[in-house]
Amino acid sequence: MPKIISTSRSRNQIPEAQAAQWAAAIVNWQEALRRPQDFPEDTAALRAYWEAYWDILMRMSAIAAPRDSWERFSMACVPFIESKKLRTQFCFGTCDLTGRFRMSVRLANAQYLAFMPDDFWRTLLEVADYGTMSFEANVSFSKHKSIIWKMIDEFESLRRESEAHHRDAFCDFGSIIVTWPASLSLVDVYDRGMETFRRLYRLNYLLYRPAYQSEKAREKRTNT
């Protein structure tokens, strides 16, 4: 069950009353999951669960990316929001019956990964300062322990597939996942999640920029 009381002062100033409301919705849904006979019917609990995490994500996005616009979606039991600018999804929820918190994002425009500056990789490593970070590959089976090398293996696998089949396979690039234990207070999860969201957004933004510039250059050539 998510705790409500913060163990430290939240830098992002979320009132504990708001955190309590979110926690109640999350707990109610977890309890519904433990009652298989009620699971398909408890739509009110599921909707409240979605609303809690949508609220959290929208608050984070308003701070991390105030110039972007967002849409809310859900797939099965997973709530997420999609950036209209970056065209990628940020998911946040309680990933299993243990109550662990889980945030994930797919890296869009991963074909530009080889052109990323050092700032990209520094930002990636900073994510691990705020939670347990991993990389979930879609096509590669990397034996490396380093998340950077796992991403490179995924990149190379998709590059070879793109060349072999003459198509853009990079839309299948994997996701960065960050988790926090259920023992952490929801205020603290929000605080660390906010810092995580900032960095995950920046990673996608750095990949988006060359894609945007390439598209604009192509439009300019077409119109001349």
Sequence and secondary structure as in RCSB ss.txt:
>XXXX:A:sequence
MPKIISTSRSRNQIPEAQAAQWAAAIVNWQEALRRPQDFPEDTAALRAYWEAYWDILMRMSAIAAPRDSWERFSM
ACVPFIESKKLRTQFCFGTCDLTGRFRMSVRLANAQYLAFMPDDFWRTLLEVADYGTMSFEANVSFSKHKSIIWK
MIDEFESLRRESEAHHRDAFCDFGSIIVTWPASLSLVDVYDRGMETFRRLYRLNYLLYRPAYQSEKAREKRTNT
>XXXX:A:secstr
  B S SS  TT   HHHHHHHHHHHHHHHHHHT TTTTTT HHHHHHHHHHHHHHHHHHHHHH TTS EEEEEE
TTEEEEEETTT  EEEEEE STT  EEEEEE TTGGGGGG  HHHHHHHHHHTTSSEEEEE SS     SSHHHH
HHHHHHHHHHHHHHHTS  GGG  EEEEEE TTSBHHHHHHHHHHHHHHHHHHHHHHHHHHHHHHHHHHHHHH 
